[in-house]
């Protein structure tokens, strides 16, 4: 294939030693009044505990060896107005050559590693179900992809990067799966390249109420539902979570969107700052997931040792809202078959009637447990939903097979 090279993760021993030195020298605020309450953020005692584990027990080399068992690759991507950059990705193919190509797009504070639990499940041989070729890129500025130093690398560029990767791998038509920023990137692909992305599954779904100008009946139905509070218990919970997120949980968005350099400087210098910044989201955005200190250190280490550096990933929050093609809630996907998996502890969720305005919805599932990081928290459930959506001879499966 054109310009596809094998890639192996290899963090220099000097970088590992520097991390340990910084952890040893870390200073913490007084926590005498810290009773484990999350009202003001992550408890200091938690951060101290994980930082100590990171310093004394976490073995990056062992984890690196585990990651390198996956088929890693890199390729050079060229986009108009930007210098060529290196894109890292995992490409795990199923044994069946006719398996469905599936692009997995991560967000923040996730990465390619979120998919490590679902990769073996989705690529496994099936007697009567769909199989998948998994393509899992590290978005530019994340993981082991290049840092983009020039301003203006926004939604259009992330979209074009993913599209170029899939075409380079020989996938002219494909499906996609996304959450967090993956929602915005995949729906953008569906708008800009409707001939390529023919089906989309989302585990993070937010939309706007149906507008009167486009759907008078839908707008009236929305008003009646809203005024009489006819939402389902799941929808009521989602709206409550959305309001709480807006009022109490979204400050990080405003900081990274408006002052990426300020927060980036702190994250680039201090591993404990990076740990606290990410740890809070991993705990509060999941559904009582039993995080181990080992897992936390794996996630945070992949940001600390990223090729682009710990500060680079925050730029996405600024750049996604610049230029002529910006991140937009409720963008309709005109050509793709859509599937939605709902998890009860998602950070924000909108009523299903709103979501169905996004396009041709062929699959919906209300799940009993799970939060924002579905592929990590509930890998078997997410895989089950994907297999159901793409069942043989179903509308999503046929959309790809008849292309």
N, C-alpha and C positions, 0 to 999 in steps of 0.2 A: 504494500500500500504506500501511497505517496507520503514521504516524510514522516513515517511512524517509527519511533525508536523505543527500544526497551528502556525501562527506567528502574533504578533501584534506589530506595531511600537510604541515605547514608549521612548521618549527622556527625560532624567532626567531634572527636574526643575533647578538643579544646572548648567547643561550645557547651558540651555537657558539664565540663569542669567549671566553666564560668557560671552556669546556672546554679550549681551547688554553692559556689562562693557567694552569689547574690542571696541565695536562700539563707545561708548562715548569717549574713549581715543584715537580714531583714529586721525591721522594727515594727512593733504593733502598738495600737492605742491601748490605753488602760481599759481593761474589761471587767473591773470589779463589779460593775452594775449590769453586766451582760448576763441575762437570764435565759438566753436562747430565743428571745422574742424576735420575730422577723419584721416587725412593724417598721423598723428603721434600716432594714437591709440585712445582709448576711451576718450572723453572729460572729464576733471576733474569735470566739473559742473554736468555732468550726474552721475558720480560715487558718488559725494557728495549727490545728490538728492536721489538716490536709497538707499544709506547707511543710510540717515536720515529716510527714510520710513521704512527700515529694523529695525532700532532702536526704532522708536516711534509708528509705526502703524501695522507692520506685526505681526500677531498672529500665532505662530507656532502651538500651541495647537489646534486651530481650523482647520488648514490644516491637522494636524496629524489625527484628527477625521475623516476628509473627506477621507483621504487615507485609513484608517482602515475599510472603508466600502467595500473595495475590498477584495477578498479572498486571503490573504497572507499565505504563507507556508515557511518552511525551511527544508532542508535535509542535512545530512552529506555526503560529497563527499570524497572519498579516491582515490588518484592518485599515481602511482609509483614515489617514490622519494620525496614525500611531506607528511607532516603531514595532517591528516584529517581536513577538514574545513567545515564551515557552508555556505550553499548556500541559499540565499533568493530568492523567486520567487512568482509571482502572477499566479494563475491558475484559469481562468474563463472558465467554460464549458458551451456550448450551451445546450438547452433543448433536442435537437436532439442527441441521443447517437451516431449516425453515422456521426456527424459533422467532418470536416477535422481538425486534430491536426496541429496547426500552432505555430512554435517557432519564437518569436520576439526577435532579438538580437540588442541591442543598441550599441552606441559608446561613445565617449567623445566630448563635455561635456553633454552627455545625460544620460539616465538611464531608469529604469523600468517605471518611471512616464511619459515618452514620449508616452507610449501606452495607457494612461488612457482615451484619447478621442476616440480611435478606439475600445477599448475593448467592450463597450456596443453595438456598431454598428455591429461588426463582429460576435458577439455571439447571436444577435437578430434572432428570428425565421423568416424564409423566405418561401414564398409559392413556388417560382420557382427558387431559387438561392441557392448557397452554404452557409452553416453555418460553424462556426469554433469554436474549442476549443483553447483558447489562453493560451500559456505558455510564461511568460515574466520574465526571470531571471534578477537579479542584478548580473552582472559579478563579479567574485572574485576581490576584491580591490575596488568595487563600492557599493554604496547604503548600504544595510543592510546585505550584504555578508561579509565573513571574509576577513581580510587582510592576504595576502600571504607574509610572511617575507623572505622566502628562495628565492635566485636567481634562475632563470631558468624557471619561470612560464610564458611560451610564448604561441605562437599560438597553438601548439599541446595540451597544457594543457587546454586552453580555449575551444578548439574543443572537447576534451574528456569530459570536464565538462558538456557541453550542451548535448552531446550524452548520457551520463550517466543519466542526469536528464530526458530526454525524455523516455528512456527505463524504468526508475524507475516508471514513471507515466503510463506505459503500452502502450506507443506509439512506436511500432516497426518500423512503417513507418509513415512519417510525411512530412509536408511542412515547409518552413522557410521564414522569411522576414527579410531583413537587410539593413542597411545604415551605413556609417562611418565604424568603426571597424567591425560592423555586416557584411559588405561585405566580409571581409577577413575571418572571423570566419565561416560564412555559406558556403562560397566556399571551405573552408578547410574541413568542415563536408562532403560536397558533394564528395570530393576526398578520404577522409579516411573512410567514411561510406556510400558508394554509395547505399548500400542495404537498408538504412534507410531514408535518405533525398531524396525524389523522386521528389520534385518540389521546386523551389526557386524563390522568387520575390525580386527584388532589386530596391531601389529608389536612389541608388548611384552606378553608373556604370562607371568603368574606365578599359581600356584594352590597349593592344599594337597593333601596325599595324601587319597585317598578315605576318609572316616570309616567305622568299622565299623557305626555305628548307621544310616547311610543306604545303605551298599552293602557288605554282608558279603563278597560275592565280590570286589568291587573292592579291599577292604581286604586280603584274603588274597593277592590277586594282587600288590598293592603290597609286602607283606611278603616274598613270594618273590622278586620282582624286586630288592628292595633288599638282602636278605641274600645273594643269589647274584650281585649286581652284574650284572644282565642288561640294564642300560641301554645304549642305542645310544651310539656315540662322541659324537654331538651332545648327547645328554642328559647324558653324563658331563662333557663340557666345560661345559655350562650349570650343572650343580650345582657344579662347581669354581669357575666364575665367581661364582656366587651366594655361596659361602662366602668367597671372596676379597673380594667387595664388602662383605659383612657385617663382615669383620674389618679390612679395610684401606681401604675406599672409601666408607663410609657416614657418616663423622663429620660431614660437612656437613649431613646430614639431622638429626642430633641437635642441632647448633648452631641451625639455622634453626627446628626444631620447638620447642625449649625457650627460645631466646634471640633471637627475631626482631628485637627492638628493638636489641639490642647489635650484631649483624652489620649490621642495616639502617642504623644510624648511620654505620658505616664506609663502606658502599657508597654512601650518599647524598652523602658529602663527597669521596670520592676516586675519580676515574676509574681510577687504576691499581689500587686495591683491587678495583673492579668487574671490571676486565680480568683480573686474576689469578684471581679467584673463578670466572669463567666460562671462561677459557681452559683451565684444568686439565681441566674436564669435556669441552670440545670435543675436546681431544686424546686423553684417556684413554678416552672412551666411544665412539670411532669406530675403524673397522677400517683403520688406516693411510691414512685419508683425507688427500689432499694439501691441507690447509688453506693458503690464502694469507693474508698479513697483511691484505689488503683484505677478505676474507670475515670474518676475526676482528673487524675494526673495524666491519663492518656489523652483526654480531650484537650486539656490546657497545654500539654507539651506539644501537641500538634500545631498549636498557635504560636507557642514560644519558638519552636524550631522551624517554623514555616519559612519557605524560601523567600517570601516577600517581607518577612518580619512581622512581629506582633501588632504593629500599628496599622498595617496596610488594609486589613479587612474592614476597618471602621469607615473607610472612604465610600463604601457602597451606599451608606446611609445618606451621604451628601450628594453623590453623583446621580443616584436614581431619581432625584427630583430636579435635575437640571436639563436644559436643552429642549428640543421639540418633541421628544418621545419619552415621556416620564412614566414612572410607576403610577398606576391608576387603579383605584378600587372599582370593581364591577365591570371591567373591560370584557365585552362579549367576545367569545371565541366562535367564529362563524362556521367553520367547516369540520371541527373535530367532534368525535363522540366523547362525552364527558362522564366521569365517574367521581363520586365524592364519598370519602370515608370520614365520618364524624366521631371525634373522640371527646369524652365529657369534660376533660380538664384542659382543653385547648384554650389559649390565652384570649381569643376572641372568636365569636361565631355569630353568623346572621341567620335569620329564619330561612327555612328551606325554600319557601315560595320566592324569596329574593334570589337565592342561589340559582334557581331553575331558569332565571332570566339570562344566565350566562351563555346558554347555548343548548345543544341537543344532549340532555342528560339521560344516560341509559343505565346508570347504576347509582344507588345511594345506600349507605349502610350506617345505622346508628350502633356504635360499639359501646360496650358496657364499661370499659376501662381504657385509660390512655390519655396522653397529653400532647404536647407540641412536637415531641421527637418520636413520632410513631414508629419509624423504622428501627429505633433503638429500644424503645419501651415495649412495644408490642409487635415484634417482627413477624410472628406466626399469623397474627390477626391481619396485619397489612398485606402479607402474602396471600392469605385466603381471600381478601377483598379483591386483590388484583386478579387472581385466578378466576374469581366469580365474574368480574367485569369483562374479562377477556375469554370467557368460556367459548368453547368451540361452537362455531356457527351463530354466536351471539352478535349483536350489532357492532360492538367495538372490534371484535375479531374479524368480522366480515369487512369492515371499513378498511382494514389493513390488507386483507387477502384479496380484495377486489380492486385494489389500486393498481 
